[in-house]
Amino acid sequence: MNALQVDIIEQCKRNDRKAQLQLYQQYCDGMYVVANRFVRDSMEAEDIVQESFINAFAKLDQFQAEVTFGAWLKRIVINKSIDLLKSKKHMLQDLDEVHLKVVDEPYENEWLVDDTISIEDVKQSMSQLPEKYRVVVTLYLMEGYDHQEISEILDISEIASRTQLSRGKAKLKALLKPMYNGTRS
């Protein structure tokens, strides 16, 4: 973290409203994108961002410079987004782990799609996934979390995380198949 960032955070710790506004303006747009990826509702995403900043400023004394402020804040935004989804009972349904199988790591890391498919196509297709798959795929693919972290965030087993990622990825690949003559190949 650079000296300017450290100075702004120190000012925020002293409840300097101008510094808080500066930090808010620096991160609000990016945090909105993160929240909206999860809740897919602009008003709820805005609320999550506001609540996350309030929470972050209230607990700023707990911030350790082990990670950047942005990474710390992003974790708060993700947790608040998932809490909202859980509270709306749209969250993951318990899976019977007896029927789950562990996914091969090499297969799991293959995210190959046709060269004609854009990032926007991937994002659009991800938004069409069932929520339990979309959340895990988003955490893994977009946010870079591993299965241990996903299992802790979502309060599911690592096996459930791997399975939901595998199934989500299969559905995503099906959605991303190029269209030829009005039909998917």
SULHU-V14565 format. One line per field, one symbol per residue. burial: 1 if it has 24 or more other ideal C-beta (glycine too) atoms within 12 Angstrom, else 0. A space follows every 10 residues. Layout:
burial=???
This chain:
burial=0000000110 0100000011 0011001100 1111111111 0001100110 1110011001 0010000011 1111111111 1111100000 1100000000 0010000100 0000000000 0110111010 1111111111 1110101001 1011011101 1111111110 1110110000 00000
